[in-house]
């Protein structure tokens, strides 16, 4: 059972991970957070880092 992913799926995953990483990097830098950490986390997995960033980091920063 050797099922390979089509190249289109792999390209789409790469695009989603890069877009998420760039968004997290620039938004964290704009808001004074550890932007390198968020950029690297955005490259590793989707959508967990984005959800954590929105639910905990941005919410905490906006309440201050």
PDBQT receptor file of N, H, CA, C and O in Angstrom, charges set to zero:
ATOM      1  N   UNK A   1       0.835  -1.191   0.000  1.00  0.00    +0.000 N 
ATOM      2  CA  UNK A   1       0.000   0.000   0.000  1.00  0.00    +0.000 C 
ATOM      3  C   UNK A   1       0.873   1.245   0.000  1.00  0.00    +0.000 C 
ATOM      4  O   UNK A   1       1.081   1.860   1.046  1.00  0.00    +0.000 OA
ATOM      5  N   UNK A   2       1.369   1.608  -1.134  1.00  0.00    +0.000 N 
ATOM      6  H   UNK A   2       1.199   1.109  -1.983  1.00  0.00    +0.000 HD
ATOM      7  CA  UNK A   2       2.194   2.798  -1.264  1.00  0.00    +0.000 C 
ATOM      8  C   UNK A   2       1.383   3.882  -1.964  1.00  0.00    +0.000 C 
ATOM      9  O   UNK A   2       1.330   3.937  -3.193  1.00  0.00    +0.000 OA
ATOM     10  N   UNK A   3       0.759   4.732  -1.176  1.00  0.00    +0.000 N 
ATOM     11  H   UNK A   3       0.802   4.687  -0.178  1.00  0.00    +0.000 HD
ATOM     12  CA  UNK A   3      -0.050   5.806  -1.741  1.00  0.00    +0.000 C 
ATOM     13  C   UNK A   3       0.716   7.110  -1.620  1.00  0.00    +0.000 C 
ATOM     14  O   UNK A   3       0.986   7.582  -0.515  1.00  0.00    +0.000 OA
ATOM     15  N   UNK A   4       1.062   7.685  -2.750  1.00  0.00    +0.000 N 
ATOM     16  H   UNK A   4       0.842   7.302  -3.647  1.00  0.00    +0.000 HD
ATOM     17  CA  UNK A   4       1.778   8.949  -2.760  1.00  0.00    +0.000 C 
ATOM     18  C   UNK A   4       0.802  10.084  -2.980  1.00  0.00    +0.000 C 
ATOM     19  O   UNK A   4      -0.215   9.934  -3.657  1.00  0.00    +0.000 OA
ATOM     20  N   UNK A   5       1.129  11.218  -2.396  1.00  0.00    +0.000 N 
ATOM     21  H   UNK A   5       1.955  11.340  -1.846  1.00  0.00    +0.000 HD
ATOM     22  CA  UNK A   5       0.307  12.403  -2.602  1.00  0.00    +0.000 C 
ATOM     23  C   UNK A   5       0.600  13.001  -3.966  1.00  0.00    +0.000 C 
ATOM     24  O   UNK A   5       1.747  13.003  -4.413  1.00  0.00    +0.000 OA
ATOM     25  N   UNK A   6      -0.426  13.506  -4.628  1.00  0.00    +0.000 N 
ATOM     26  H   UNK A   6      -1.358  13.504  -4.265  1.00  0.00    +0.000 HD
ATOM     27  CA  UNK A   6      -0.181  14.176  -5.904  1.00  0.00    +0.000 C 
ATOM     28  C   UNK A   6       0.650  15.440  -5.681  1.00  0.00    +0.000 C 
ATOM     29  O   UNK A   6       0.557  16.066  -4.625  1.00  0.00    +0.000 OA
ATOM     30  N   UNK A   7       1.453  15.811  -6.660  1.00  0.00    +0.000 N 
ATOM     31  H   UNK A   7       1.528  15.302  -7.517  1.00  0.00    +0.000 HD
ATOM     32  CA  UNK A   7       2.298  17.002  -6.511  1.00  0.00    +0.000 C 
ATOM     33  C   UNK A   7       1.506  18.277  -6.222  1.00  0.00    +0.000 C 
ATOM     34  O   UNK A   7       2.018  19.184  -5.567  1.00  0.00    +0.000 OA
ATOM     35  N   UNK A   8       0.283  18.354  -6.696  1.00  0.00    +0.000 N 
ATOM     36  H   UNK A   8      -0.132  17.616  -7.229  1.00  0.00    +0.000 HD
ATOM     37  CA  UNK A   8      -0.542  19.547  -6.456  1.00  0.00    +0.000 C 
ATOM     38  C   UNK A   8      -0.833  19.705  -4.968  1.00  0.00    +0.000 C 
ATOM     39  O   UNK A   8      -0.821  20.822  -4.451  1.00  0.00    +0.000 OA
ATOM     40  N   UNK A   9      -1.090  18.619  -4.290  1.00  0.00    +0.000 N 
ATOM     41  H   UNK A   9      -1.099  17.712  -4.710  1.00  0.00    +0.000 HD
ATOM     42  CA  UNK A   9      -1.373  18.664  -2.857  1.00  0.00    +0.000 C 
ATOM     43  C   UNK A   9      -0.131  19.123  -2.097  1.00  0.00    +0.000 C 
ATOM     44  O   UNK A   9      -0.228  19.930  -1.173  1.00  0.00    +0.000 OA
ATOM     45  N   UNK A  10       1.009  18.619  -2.478  1.00  0.00    +0.000 N 
ATOM     46  H   UNK A  10       1.087  17.963  -3.229  1.00  0.00    +0.000 HD
ATOM     47  CA  UNK A  10       2.254  19.003  -1.808  1.00  0.00    +0.000 C 
ATOM     48  C   UNK A  10       2.525  20.493  -2.003  1.00  0.00    +0.000 C 
ATOM     49  O   UNK A  10       2.929  21.176  -1.062  1.00  0.00    +0.000 OA
ATOM     50  N   UNK A  11       2.311  20.996  -3.200  1.00  0.00    +0.000 N 
ATOM     51  H   UNK A  11       1.983  20.441  -3.964  1.00  0.00    +0.000 HD
ATOM     52  CA  UNK A  11       2.516  22.417  -3.476  1.00  0.00    +0.000 C 
ATOM     53  C   UNK A  11       1.533  23.268  -2.668  1.00  0.00    +0.000 C 
ATOM     54  O   UNK A  11       1.913  24.309  -2.133  1.00  0.00    +0.000 OA
ATOM     55  N   UNK A  12       0.292  22.837  -2.576  1.00  0.00    +0.000 N 
ATOM     56  H   UNK A  12      -0.017  21.991  -3.010  1.00  0.00    +0.000 HD
ATOM     57  CA  UNK A  12      -0.699  23.582  -1.793  1.00  0.00    +0.000 C 
ATOM     58  C   UNK A  12      -0.340  23.614  -0.306  1.00  0.00    +0.000 C 
ATOM     59  O   UNK A  12      -0.503  24.644   0.347  1.00  0.00    +0.000 OA
ATOM     60  N   UNK A  13       0.140  22.514   0.221  1.00  0.00    +0.000 N 
ATOM     61  H   UNK A  13       0.273  21.677  -0.310  1.00  0.00    +0.000 HD
ATOM     62  CA  UNK A  13       0.549  22.469   1.629  1.00  0.00    +0.000 C 
ATOM     63  C   UNK A  13       1.723  23.415   1.869  1.00  0.00    +0.000 C 
ATOM     64  O   UNK A  13       1.759  24.119   2.878  1.00  0.00    +0.000 OA
ATOM     65  N   UNK A  14       2.677  23.431   0.949  1.00  0.00    +0.000 N 
ATOM     66  H   UNK A  14       2.648  22.859   0.129  1.00  0.00    +0.000 HD
ATOM     67  CA  UNK A  14       3.826  24.331   1.081  1.00  0.00    +0.000 C 
ATOM     68  C   UNK A  14       3.374  25.786   1.051  1.00  0.00    +0.000 C 
ATOM     69  O   UNK A  14       3.860  26.604   1.832  1.00  0.00    +0.000 OA
ATOM     70  N   UNK A  15       2.450  26.113   0.158  1.00  0.00    +0.000 N 
ATOM     71  H   UNK A  15       2.055  25.449  -0.477  1.00  0.00    +0.000 HD
ATOM     72  CA  UNK A  15       1.943  27.490   0.065  1.00  0.00    +0.000 C 
ATOM     73  C   UNK A  15       1.216  27.889   1.343  1.00  0.00    +0.000 C 
ATOM     74  O   UNK A  15       1.403  29.001   1.837  1.00  0.00    +0.000 OA
ATOM     75  N   UNK A  16       0.392  26.999   1.883  1.00  0.00    +0.000 N 
ATOM     76  H   UNK A  16       0.240  26.096   1.481  1.00  0.00    +0.000 HD
ATOM     77  CA  UNK A  16      -0.345  27.300   3.115  1.00  0.00    +0.000 C 
ATOM     78  C   UNK A  16       0.615  27.507   4.281  1.00  0.00    +0.000 C 
ATOM     79  O   UNK A  16       0.444  28.446   5.059  1.00  0.00    +0.000 OA
ATOM     80  N   UNK A  17       1.619  26.649   4.413  1.00  0.00    +0.000 N 
ATOM     81  H   UNK A  17       1.758  25.887   3.780  1.00  0.00    +0.000 HD
ATOM     82  CA  UNK A  17       2.577  26.777   5.506  1.00  0.00    +0.000 C 
ATOM     83  C   UNK A  17       3.402  28.055   5.387  1.00  0.00    +0.000 C 
ATOM     84  O   UNK A  17       3.649  28.721   6.392  1.00  0.00    +0.000 OA
ATOM     85  N   UNK A  18       3.830  28.405   4.181  1.00  0.00    +0.000 N 
ATOM     86  H   UNK A  18       3.630  27.863   3.365  1.00  0.00    +0.000 HD
ATOM     87  CA  UNK A  18       4.591  29.638   3.994  1.00  0.00    +0.000 C 
ATOM     88  C   UNK A  18       3.742  30.873   4.279  1.00  0.00    +0.000 C 
ATOM     89  O   UNK A  18       4.211  31.816   4.917  1.00  0.00    +0.000 OA
ATOM     90  N   UNK A  19       2.505  30.872   3.812  1.00  0.00    +0.000 N 
ATOM     91  H   UNK A  19       2.123  30.107   3.294  1.00  0.00    +0.000 HD
ATOM     92  CA  UNK A  19       1.619  32.015   4.051  1.00  0.00    +0.000 C 
ATOM     93  C   UNK A  19       1.356  32.178   5.541  1.00  0.00    +0.000 C 
ATOM     94  O   UNK A  19       1.399  33.292   6.063  1.00  0.00    +0.000 OA
ATOM     95  N   UNK A  20       1.085  31.080   6.221  1.00  0.00    +0.000 N 
ATOM     96  H   UNK A  20       1.049  30.176   5.797  1.00  0.00    +0.000 HD
ATOM     97  CA  UNK A  20       0.845  31.136   7.661  1.00  0.00    +0.000 C 
ATOM     98  C   UNK A  20       2.081  31.631   8.396  1.00  0.00    +0.000 C 
ATOM     99  O   UNK A  20       1.979  32.463   9.297  1.00  0.00    +0.000 OA
ATOM    100  N   UNK A  21       3.236  31.127   8.019  1.00  0.00    +0.000 N 
ATOM    101  H   UNK A  21       3.319  30.451   7.288  1.00  0.00    +0.000 HD
ATOM    102  CA  UNK A  21       4.472  31.522   8.667  1.00  0.00    +0.000 C 
ATOM    103  C   UNK A  21       4.767  33.005   8.470  1.00  0.00    +0.000 C 
ATOM    104  O   UNK A  21       5.142  33.698   9.416  1.00  0.00    +0.000 OA
ATOM    105  N   UNK A  22       4.599  33.486   7.256  1.00  0.00    +0.000 N 
ATOM    106  H   UNK A  22       4.294  32.923   6.488  1.00  0.00    +0.000 HD
ATOM    107  CA  UNK A  22       4.848  34.901   6.985  1.00  0.00    +0.000 C 
ATOM    108  C   UNK A  22       3.874  35.796   7.739  1.00  0.00    +0.000 C 
ATOM    109  O   UNK A  22       4.266  36.833   8.273  1.00  0.00    +0.000 OA
ATOM    110  N   UNK A  23       2.609  35.399   7.786  1.00  0.00    +0.000 N 
ATOM    111  H   UNK A  23       2.290  34.556   7.352  1.00  0.00    +0.000 HD
ATOM    112  CA  UNK A  23       1.626  36.191   8.525  1.00  0.00    +0.000 C 
ATOM    113  C   UNK A  23       1.990  36.257  10.009  1.00  0.00    +0.000 C 
ATOM    114  O   UNK A  23       2.000  37.334  10.606  1.00  0.00    +0.000 OA
ATOM    115  N   UNK A  24       2.289  35.098  10.599  1.00  0.00    +0.000 N 
ATOM    116  H   UNK A  24       2.280  34.223  10.115  1.00  0.00    +0.000 HD
ATOM    117  CA  UNK A  24       2.641  35.073  12.019  1.00  0.00    +0.000 C 
ATOM    118  C   UNK A  24       3.905  35.881  12.289  1.00  0.00    +0.000 C 
ATOM    119  O   UNK A  24       3.973  36.608  13.280  1.00  0.00    +0.000 OA
ATOM    120  N   UNK A  25       4.900  35.762  11.424  1.00  0.00    +0.000 N 
ATOM    121  H   UNK A  25       4.844  35.172  10.619  1.00  0.00    +0.000 HD
ATOM    122  CA  UNK A  25       6.156  36.489  11.594  1.00  0.00    +0.000 C 
ATOM    123  C   UNK A  25       5.932  37.995  11.603  1.00  0.00    +0.000 C 
ATOM    124  O   UNK A  25       6.369  38.684  12.525  1.00  0.00    +0.000 OA
ATOM    125  N   UNK A  26       5.253  38.508  10.581  1.00  0.00    +0.000 N 
ATOM    126  H   UNK A  26       4.898  37.949   9.832  1.00  0.00    +0.000 HD
ATOM    127  CA  UNK A  26       5.075  39.956  10.476  1.00  0.00    +0.000 C 
ATOM    128  C   UNK A  26       4.102  40.510  11.515  1.00  0.00    +0.000 C 
ATOM    129  O   UNK A  26       4.308  41.611  12.025  1.00  0.00    +0.000 OA
ATOM    130  N   UNK A  27       3.055  39.766  11.831  1.00  0.00    +0.000 N 
ATOM    131  H   UNK A  27       2.888  38.871  11.416  1.00  0.00    +0.000 HD
ATOM    132  CA  UNK A  27       2.101  40.248  12.832  1.00  0.00    +0.000 C 
ATOM    133  C   UNK A  27       2.720  40.230  14.230  1.00  0.00    +0.000 C 
ATOM    134  O   UNK A  27       2.503  41.152  15.016  1.00  0.00    +0.000 OA
ATOM    135  N   UNK A  28       3.480  39.195  14.537  1.00  0.00    +0.000 N 
ATOM    136  H   UNK A  28       3.655  38.446  13.898  1.00  0.00    +0.000 HD
ATOM    137  CA  UNK A  28       4.130  39.134  15.848  1.00  0.00    +0.000 C 
ATOM    138  C   UNK A  28       5.177  40.239  15.971  1.00  0.00    +0.000 C 
ATOM    139  O   UNK A  28       5.322  40.836  17.038  1.00  0.00    +0.000 OA
ATOM    140  N   UNK A  29       5.896  40.511  14.906  1.00  0.00    +0.000 N 
ATOM    141  H   UNK A  29       5.778  40.026  14.040  1.00  0.00    +0.000 HD
ATOM    142  CA  UNK A  29       6.888  41.588  14.952  1.00  0.00    +0.000 C 
ATOM    143  C   UNK A  29       6.205  42.947  15.126  1.00  0.00    +0.000 C 
ATOM    144  O   UNK A  29       6.700  43.800  15.863  1.00  0.00    +0.000 OA
ATOM    145  N   UNK A  30       5.086  43.147  14.461  1.00  0.00    +0.000 N 
ATOM    146  H   UNK A  30       4.683  42.454  13.863  1.00  0.00    +0.000 HD
ATOM    147  CA  UNK A  30       4.347  44.402  14.572  1.00  0.00    +0.000 C 
ATOM    148  C   UNK A  30       3.805  44.605  15.986  1.00  0.00    +0.000 C 
ATOM    149  O   UNK A  30       3.739  45.736  16.466  1.00  0.00    +0.000 OA
ATOM    150  N   UNK A  31       3.418  43.522  16.652  1.00  0.00    +0.000 N 
ATOM    151  H   UNK A  31       3.471  42.603  16.262  1.00  0.00    +0.000 HD
ATOM    152  CA  UNK A  31       2.820  43.608  17.981  1.00  0.00    +0.000 C 
ATOM    153  C   UNK A  31       3.801  43.375  19.123  1.00  0.00    +0.000 C 
ATOM    154  O   UNK A  31       3.391  43.298  20.282  1.00  0.00    +0.000 OA
ATOM    155  N   UNK A  32       5.085  43.261  18.815  1.00  0.00    +0.000 N 
ATOM    156  H   UNK A  32       5.418  43.323  17.875  1.00  0.00    +0.000 HD
ATOM    157  CA  UNK A  32       6.091  43.154  19.864  1.00  0.00    +0.000 C 
ATOM    158  C   UNK A  32       6.239  41.792  20.496  1.00  0.00    +0.000 C 
ATOM    159  O   UNK A  32       6.654  41.685  21.650  1.00  0.00    +0.000 OA
ATOM    160  N   UNK A  33       5.905  40.747  19.759  1.00  0.00    +0.000 N 
ATOM    161  H   UNK A  33       5.568  40.834  18.822  1.00  0.00    +0.000 HD
ATOM    162  CA  UNK A  33       6.070  39.386  20.274  1.00  0.00    +0.000 C 
ATOM    163  C   UNK A  33       7.342  38.772  19.700  1.00  0.00    +0.000 C 
ATOM    164  O   UNK A  33       8.030  39.394  18.891  1.00  0.00    +0.000 OA
ATOM    165  N   UNK A  34       7.645  37.564  20.118  1.00  0.00    +0.000 N 
ATOM    166  H   UNK A  34       7.086  37.059  20.776  1.00  0.00    +0.000 HD
ATOM    167  CA  UNK A  34       8.823  36.850  19.630  1.00  0.00    +0.000 C 
ATOM    168  C   UNK A  34       8.545  36.363  18.207  1.00  0.00    +0.000 C 
ATOM    169  O   UNK A  34       8.036  35.259  18.013  1.00  0.00    +0.000 OA
ATOM    170  N   UNK A  35       8.877  37.179  17.224  1.00  0.00    +0.000 N 
ATOM    171  H   UNK A  35       9.291  38.075  17.381  1.00  0.00    +0.000 HD
ATOM    172  CA  UNK A  35       8.465  36.915  15.852  1.00  0.00    +0.000 C 
ATOM    173  C   UNK A  35       9.200  35.745  15.210  1.00  0.00    +0.000 C 
ATOM    174  O   UNK A  35       8.627  35.050  14.371  1.00  0.00    +0.000 OA
ATOM    175  N   UNK A  36      10.458  35.513  15.583  1.00  0.00    +0.000 N 
ATOM    176  H   UNK A  36      10.924  36.078  16.264  1.00  0.00    +0.000 HD
ATOM    177  CA  UNK A  36      11.156  34.359  15.019  1.00  0.00    +0.000 C 
ATOM    178  C   UNK A  36      10.507  33.057  15.473  1.00  0.00    +0.000 C 
ATOM    179  O   UNK A  36      10.357  32.127  14.681  1.00  0.00    +0.000 OA
ATOM    180  N   UNK A  37      10.129  32.990  16.728  1.00  0.00    +0.000 N 
ATOM    181  H   UNK A  37      10.251  33.746  17.371  1.00  0.00    +0.000 HD
ATOM    182  CA  UNK A  37       9.464  31.790  17.246  1.00  0.00    +0.000 C 
ATOM    183  C   UNK A  37       8.172  31.514  16.487  1.00  0.00    +0.000 C 
ATOM    184  O   UNK A  37       7.926  30.386  16.060  1.00  0.00    +0.000 OA
ATOM    185  N   UNK A  38       7.351  32.546  16.321  1.00  0.00    +0.000 N 
ATOM    186  H   UNK A  38       7.551  33.462  16.668  1.00  0.00    +0.000 HD
ATOM    187  CA  UNK A  38       6.067  32.355  15.647  1.00  0.00    +0.000 C 
ATOM    188  C   UNK A  38       6.237  32.041  14.174  1.00  0.00    +0.000 C 
ATOM    189  O   UNK A  38       5.459  31.263  13.620  1.00  0.00    +0.000 OA
ATOM    190  N   UNK A  39       7.234  32.625  13.524  1.00  0.00    +0.000 N 
ATOM    191  H   UNK A  39       7.865  33.256  13.973  1.00  0.00    +0.000 HD
ATOM    192  CA  UNK A  39       7.488  32.316  12.127  1.00  0.00    +0.000 C 
ATOM    193  C   UNK A  39       7.912  30.870  11.935  1.00  0.00    +0.000 C 
ATOM    194  O   UNK A  39       7.460  30.205  11.003  1.00  0.00    +0.000 OA
ATOM    195  N   UNK A  40       8.781  30.381  12.817  1.00  0.00    +0.000 N 
ATOM    196  H   UNK A  40       9.148  30.922  13.574  1.00  0.00    +0.000 HD
ATOM    197  CA  UNK A  40       9.233  28.988  12.709  1.00  0.00    +0.000 C 
ATOM    198  C   UNK A  40       8.094  28.026  13.044  1.00  0.00    +0.000 C 
ATOM    199  O   UNK A  40       7.921  27.010  12.371  1.00  0.00    +0.000 OA
ATOM    200  N   UNK A  41       7.325  28.342  14.071  1.00  0.00    +0.000 N 
ATOM    201  H   UNK A  41       7.465  29.168  14.617  1.00  0.00    +0.000 HD
ATOM    202  CA  UNK A  41       6.181  27.486  14.406  1.00  0.00    +0.000 C 
ATOM    203  C   UNK A  41       5.176  27.424  13.265  1.00  0.00    +0.000 C 
ATOM    204  O   UNK A  41       4.552  26.388  13.036  1.00  0.00    +0.000 OA
ATOM    205  N   UNK A  42       5.021  28.520  12.559  1.00  0.00    +0.000 N 
ATOM    206  H   UNK A  42       5.528  29.362  12.745  1.00  0.00    +0.000 HD
ATOM    207  CA  UNK A  42       4.106  28.538  11.421  1.00  0.00    +0.000 C 
ATOM    208  C   UNK A  42       4.560  27.659  10.275  1.00  0.00    +0.000 C 
ATOM    209  O   UNK A  42       3.734  27.193   9.490  1.00  0.00    +0.000 OA
ATOM    210  N   UNK A  43       5.867  27.422  10.161  1.00  0.00    +0.000 N 
ATOM    211  H   UNK A  43       6.538  27.800  10.799  1.00  0.00    +0.000 HD
ATOM    212  CA  UNK A  43       6.388  26.544   9.105  1.00  0.00    +0.000 C 
ATOM    213  C   UNK A  43       6.224  25.066   9.437  1.00  0.00    +0.000 C 
ATOM    214  O   UNK A  43       6.212  24.222   8.540  1.00  0.00    +0.000 OA
ATOM    215  N   UNK A  44       6.100  24.758  10.703  1.00  0.00    +0.000 N 
ATOM    216  H   UNK A  44       6.110  25.444  11.431  1.00  0.00    +0.000 HD
ATOM    217  CA  UNK A  44       6.105  23.362  11.129  1.00  0.00    +0.000 C 
ATOM    218  C   UNK A  44       4.738  22.699  10.988  1.00  0.00    +0.000 C 
ATOM    219  O   UNK A  44       4.639  21.553  10.549  1.00  0.00    +0.000 OA
ATOM    220  N   UNK A  45       3.694  23.418  11.359  1.00  0.00    +0.000 N 
ATOM    221  H   UNK A  45       3.775  24.349  11.715  1.00  0.00    +0.000 HD
ATOM    222  CA  UNK A  45       2.380  22.788  11.450  1.00  0.00    +0.000 C 
ATOM    223  C   UNK A  45       1.293  23.805  11.148  1.00  0.00    +0.000 C 
ATOM    224  O   UNK A  45       1.464  24.997  11.404  1.00  0.00    +0.000 OA
ATOM    225  N   UNK A  46       0.188  23.343  10.611  1.00  0.00    +0.000 N 
ATOM    226  H   UNK A  46       0.050  22.375  10.404  1.00  0.00    +0.000 HD
ATOM    227  CA  UNK A  46      -0.966  24.209  10.371  1.00  0.00    +0.000 C 
ATOM    228  C   UNK A  46      -2.209  23.481  10.861  1.00  0.00    +0.000 C 
ATOM    229  O   UNK A  46      -2.249  22.254  10.772  1.00  0.00    +0.000 OA
ATOM    230  N   UNK A  47      -3.174  24.131  11.348  1.00  0.00    +0.000 N 
ATOM    231  H   UNK A  47      -3.142  25.128  11.421  1.00  0.00    +0.000 HD
ATOM    232  CA  UNK A  47      -3.366  25.521  11.715  1.00  0.00    +0.000 C 
ATOM    233  C   UNK A  47      -3.160  25.793  13.194  1.00  0.00    +0.000 C 
ATOM    234  O   UNK A  47      -3.514  26.870  13.675  1.00  0.00    +0.000 OA
ATOM    235  N   UNK A  48      -2.593  24.837  13.931  1.00  0.00    +0.000 N 
ATOM    236  H   UNK A  48      -2.306  23.962  13.541  1.00  0.00    +0.000 HD
ATOM    237  CA  UNK A  48      -2.448  24.975  15.380  1.00  0.00    +0.000 C 
ATOM    238  C   UNK A  48      -1.711  26.236  15.819  1.00  0.00    +0.000 C 
ATOM    239  O   UNK A  48      -2.216  26.927  16.703  1.00  0.00    +0.000 OA
ATOM    240  N   UNK A  49      -0.539  26.585  15.255  1.00  0.00    +0.000 N 
ATOM    241  H   UNK A  49      -0.128  26.024  14.537  1.00  0.00    +0.000 HD
ATOM    242  CA  UNK A  49       0.128  27.814  15.711  1.00  0.00    +0.000 C 
ATOM    243  C   UNK A  49      -0.712  29.067  15.476  1.00  0.00    +0.000 C 
ATOM    244  O   UNK A  49      -0.703  29.988  16.293  1.00  0.00    +0.000 OA
ATOM    245  N   UNK A  50      -1.426  29.098  14.377  1.00  0.00    +0.000 N 
ATOM    246  H   UNK A  50      -1.434  28.350  13.714  1.00  0.00    +0.000 HD
ATOM    247  CA  UNK A  50      -2.269  30.247  14.075  1.00  0.00    +0.000 C 
ATOM    248  C   UNK A  50      -3.408  30.366  15.086  1.00  0.00    +0.000 C 
ATOM    249  O   UNK A  50      -3.723  31.465  15.543  1.00  0.00    +0.000 OA
ATOM    250  N   UNK A  51      -4.018  29.251  15.429  1.00  0.00    +0.000 N 
ATOM    251  H   UNK A  51      -3.762  28.358  15.058  1.00  0.00    +0.000 HD
ATOM    252  CA  UNK A  51      -5.104  29.265  16.418  1.00  0.00    +0.000 C 
ATOM    253  C   UNK A  51      -4.590  29.679  17.794  1.00  0.00    +0.000 C 
ATOM    254  O   UNK A  51      -5.226  30.481  18.478  1.00  0.00    +0.000 OA
ATOM    255  N   UNK A  52      -3.457  29.143  18.199  1.00  0.00    +0.000 N 
ATOM    256  H   UNK A  52      -2.940  28.491  17.644  1.00  0.00    +0.000 HD
ATOM    257  CA  UNK A  52      -2.883  29.507  19.501  1.00  0.00    +0.000 C 
ATOM    258  C   UNK A  52      -2.542  30.989  19.527  1.00  0.00    +0.000 C 
ATOM    259  O   UNK A  52      -2.800  31.673  20.518  1.00  0.00    +0.000 OA
ATOM    260  N   UNK A  53      -1.965  31.483  18.444  1.00  0.00    +0.000 N 
ATOM    261  H   UNK A  53      -1.756  30.928  17.639  1.00  0.00    +0.000 HD
ATOM    262  CA  UNK A  53      -1.602  32.903  18.372  1.00  0.00    +0.000 C 
ATOM    263  C   UNK A  53      -2.835  33.787  18.505  1.00  0.00    +0.000 C 
ATOM    264  O   UNK A  53      -2.826  34.760  19.259  1.00  0.00    +0.000 OA
ATOM    265  N   UNK A  54      -3.891  33.451  17.777  1.00  0.00    +0.000 N 
ATOM    266  H   UNK A  54      -3.898  32.661  17.165  1.00  0.00    +0.000 HD
ATOM    267  CA  UNK A  54      -5.108  34.276  17.840  1.00  0.00    +0.000 C 
ATOM    268  C   UNK A  54      -5.824  34.157  19.181  1.00  0.00    +0.000 C 
ATOM    269  O   UNK A  54      -6.295  35.160  19.717  1.00  0.00    +0.000 OA
ATOM    270  N   UNK A  55      -5.912  32.951  19.730  1.00  0.00    +0.000 N 
ATOM    271  H   UNK A  55      -5.530  32.136  19.295  1.00  0.00    +0.000 HD
ATOM    272  CA  UNK A  55      -6.688  32.750  20.949  1.00  0.00    +0.000 C 
ATOM    273  C   UNK A  55      -5.990  33.254  22.204  1.00  0.00    +0.000 C 
ATOM    274  O   UNK A  55      -6.645  33.798  23.093  1.00  0.00    +0.000 OA
ATOM    275  N   UNK A  56      -4.676  33.086  22.294  1.00  0.00    +0.000 N 
ATOM    276  H   UNK A  56      -4.144  32.644  21.572  1.00  0.00    +0.000 HD
ATOM    277  CA  UNK A  56      -3.987  33.412  23.526  1.00  0.00    +0.000 C 
ATOM    278  C   UNK A  56      -3.092  34.639  23.431  1.00  0.00    +0.000 C 
ATOM    279  O   UNK A  56      -3.135  35.497  24.313  1.00  0.00    +0.000 OA
ATOM    280  N   UNK A  57      -2.297  34.742  22.401  1.00  0.00    +0.000 N 
ATOM    281  H   UNK A  57      -2.262  34.045  21.684  1.00  0.00    +0.000 HD
ATOM    282  CA  UNK A  57      -1.317  35.828  22.315  1.00  0.00    +0.000 C 
ATOM    283  C   UNK A  57      -1.984  37.143  21.937  1.00  0.00    +0.000 C 
ATOM    284  O   UNK A  57      -1.811  38.139  22.639  1.00  0.00    +0.000 OA
ATOM    285  N   UNK A  58      -2.733  37.168  20.858  1.00  0.00    +0.000 N 
ATOM    286  H   UNK A  58      -2.873  36.359  20.288  1.00  0.00    +0.000 HD
ATOM    287  CA  UNK A  58      -3.378  38.417  20.423  1.00  0.00    +0.000 C 
ATOM    288  C   UNK A  58      -4.432  38.868  21.430  1.00  0.00    +0.000 C 
ATOM    289  O   UNK A  58      -4.564  40.061  21.703  1.00  0.00    +0.000 OA
ATOM    290  N   UNK A  59      -5.184  37.911  21.981  1.00  0.00    +0.000 N 
ATOM    291  H   UNK A  59      -5.077  36.942  21.758  1.00  0.00    +0.000 HD
ATOM    292  CA  UNK A  59      -6.231  38.245  22.943  1.00  0.00    +0.000 C 
ATOM    293  C   UNK A  59      -5.621  38.852  24.197  1.00  0.00    +0.000 C 
ATOM    294  O   UNK A  59      -6.127  39.845  24.721  1.00  0.00    +0.000 OA
ATOM    295  N   UNK A  60      -4.535  38.258  24.678  1.00  0.00    +0.000 N 
ATOM    296  H   UNK A  60      -4.125  37.451  24.252  1.00  0.00    +0.000 HD
ATOM    297  CA  UNK A  60      -3.865  38.762  25.889  1.00  0.00    +0.000 C 
ATOM    298  C   UNK A  60      -3.312  40.166  25.637  1.00  0.00    +0.000 C 
ATOM    299  O   UNK A  60      -3.415  41.037  26.500  1.00  0.00    +0.000 OA
ATOM    300  N   UNK A  61      -2.732  40.385  24.471  1.00  0.00    +0.000 N 
ATOM    301  H   UNK A  61      -2.648  39.677  23.769  1.00  0.00    +0.000 HD
ATOM    302  CA  UNK A  61      -2.140  41.680  24.127  1.00  0.00    +0.000 C 
ATOM    303  C   UNK A  61      -3.222  42.765  23.998  1.00  0.00    +0.000 C 
ATOM    304  O   UNK A  61      -3.013  43.907  24.407  1.00  0.00    +0.000 OA
ATOM    305  N   UNK A  62      -4.372  42.399  23.431  1.00  0.00    +0.000 N 
ATOM    306  H   UNK A  62      -4.543  41.472  23.099  1.00  0.00    +0.000 HD
ATOM    307  CA  UNK A  62      -5.447  43.376  23.242  1.00  0.00    +0.000 C 
ATOM    308  C   UNK A  62      -6.111  43.778  24.548  1.00  0.00    +0.000 C 
ATOM    309  O   UNK A  62      -6.683  44.864  24.640  1.00  0.00    +0.000 OA
ATOM    310  N   UNK A  63      -6.044  42.920  25.560  1.00  0.00    +0.000 N 
ATOM    311  H   UNK A  63      -5.579  42.037  25.485  1.00  0.00    +0.000 HD
ATOM    312  CA  UNK A  63      -6.670  43.214  26.847  1.00  0.00    +0.000 C 
ATOM    313  C   UNK A  63      -5.826  44.148  27.708  1.00  0.00    +0.000 C 
ATOM    314  O   UNK A  63      -6.337  44.711  28.677  1.00  0.00    +0.000 OA
ATOM    315  N   UNK A  64      -4.556  44.326  27.381  1.00  0.00    +0.000 N 
ATOM    316  H   UNK A  64      -4.142  43.870  26.593  1.00  0.00    +0.000 HD
ATOM    317  CA  UNK A  64      -3.677  45.162  28.194  1.00  0.00    +0.000 C 
ATOM    318  C   UNK A  64      -3.943  46.627  28.023  1.00  0.00    +0.000 C 
ATOM    319  O   UNK A  64      -3.277  47.453  28.648  1.00  0.00    +0.000 OA
TER     320      UNK A  64
